[in-house]
Amino acid sequence: MNPEDTPSEPTPFERIGGEPAVRALVDRFYDLMDLEPGYAALRATHGSTLDESRDKLFWFLCGWLGGPDHYQSRFGHPRLRARHMPFAIGVKERDQWVACMDQAMAECATPEALRTRLKASFFNTADWMRNKGLS
């Protein structure tokens, strides 16, 4: 058997269930953000509607998880920190974002090992996005 014949490890995108599962996760994330009082500071960083945010996060996560690069094909490189600089993101917003996403992953039955791995990655990215309360 040649090494190239060896099946590769499934991507997180494949392990989570592809586009339908990513869409369900993103929709649950924004539903929770909109409904749960514990995510009020996070919700306040968004506009009156979450429709554009839902689509952009869905497109971004598909590529970030190893699936189709919908976001980059529409907008170019994500430049996450630069694109989020207009929004005040501190410890509270970071923690609410990660908690909201973790709750959404739990409710969408993301496999536990993948959920743990993603939560750590989401925390690191969210922490890197902080732009207030840094001193």
C-alpha positions, 0 to 999 in steps of 0.5 A: 500500500502506498502512503498516498493510498492511506485515507487521510484523517477527517477534517473537523468540517467532516467530523462536525457533519459538513455544511448542514451541521456548521449552519445549525451550529452558527444558527444556534449560536446566534439564537442563544446570543439573541435570547439568553440574558447571560450573553447581553454584552456580546449581543450588544456588540452586534447590530440590530439584526444578526443575519449578516453575522450569521452568514459571515460566521457560517462562511468563515467556519466552513473554511476554518474547519477545513471545508469550502472556503466560502468566506475567502472567496467572497471577501479575501483573507479574513484578517479577523483582528483588523475586521473586529477592531471597530468593536470593543472586545474585552474579557467579558465579550470574549468569555461570553462568545466562547461560552455561547459557542460552547453551549451551541456546540453542546446543544448541536451534539458536536462530538465531545473530543472535537468540542473540547478541541474547538473550544480551546481554539475558539478561546485562543482566537477570541482572546487574541481579538481583545482590544479593550482592557489590555493594560 
